[in-house]
Amino acid sequence: FYLKQLCIVKGKHCWALYVDILILESDGNTLDAAVMAARAALSTTKLPGVSVEEDAEAESLQLSNDPNDSKSLNCSNLPLAVTLCQIDSTVYFVDPTKAEETCARTILTVAVNPSGTICFMQKSSGGSIEPSILADMIGVAQSTASTLFSQFD
């Protein structure tokens, strides 16, 4: 996501975006679902056209009332999150339920952008992950994200 898209007048005015997510019910893996929902919402967001009017004393912004005078955000590079749940030293799986998260030795969430680059990684729970298993888990997260991107877009 490029911040330049939010610029109205360079160095003076920009759009501020807030994404609020209300989780009404959860059976686990809420972070992945929230990231996917935020990505979907941002990809359909339209910013109204803005014109800048200046006079000798002040500068004012005028929002267009024309729904066709709007611009979409380029969200093509926003990441998706993939959560993996490890239940013993060598067994792990993707998309855990709440019960599976409760029984997990450790939980790893990996955010991957469409080019396969890791943008974020978080380990939760108390267990540790062997380096070789961690590399495998990251590879599975990247592969899963690739599949999700092809279905998402």
Buried (B, 14 or more C-beta within 10 A) or exposed (E): BEEEBBEEEEEEEBBEBEEEEEEEEEEBBBBBBBBBEBBEBBBEBEBBBBEEEEEEEEEEEEEEEEEEEBEEBEBEEBBBBBBBBBBEEEEBBBBBEEEBBEEBBBBBBBBBBBEEEBEEBEBEBEBEBEEEBBEBBBEBBBBBBBEBBEEBE
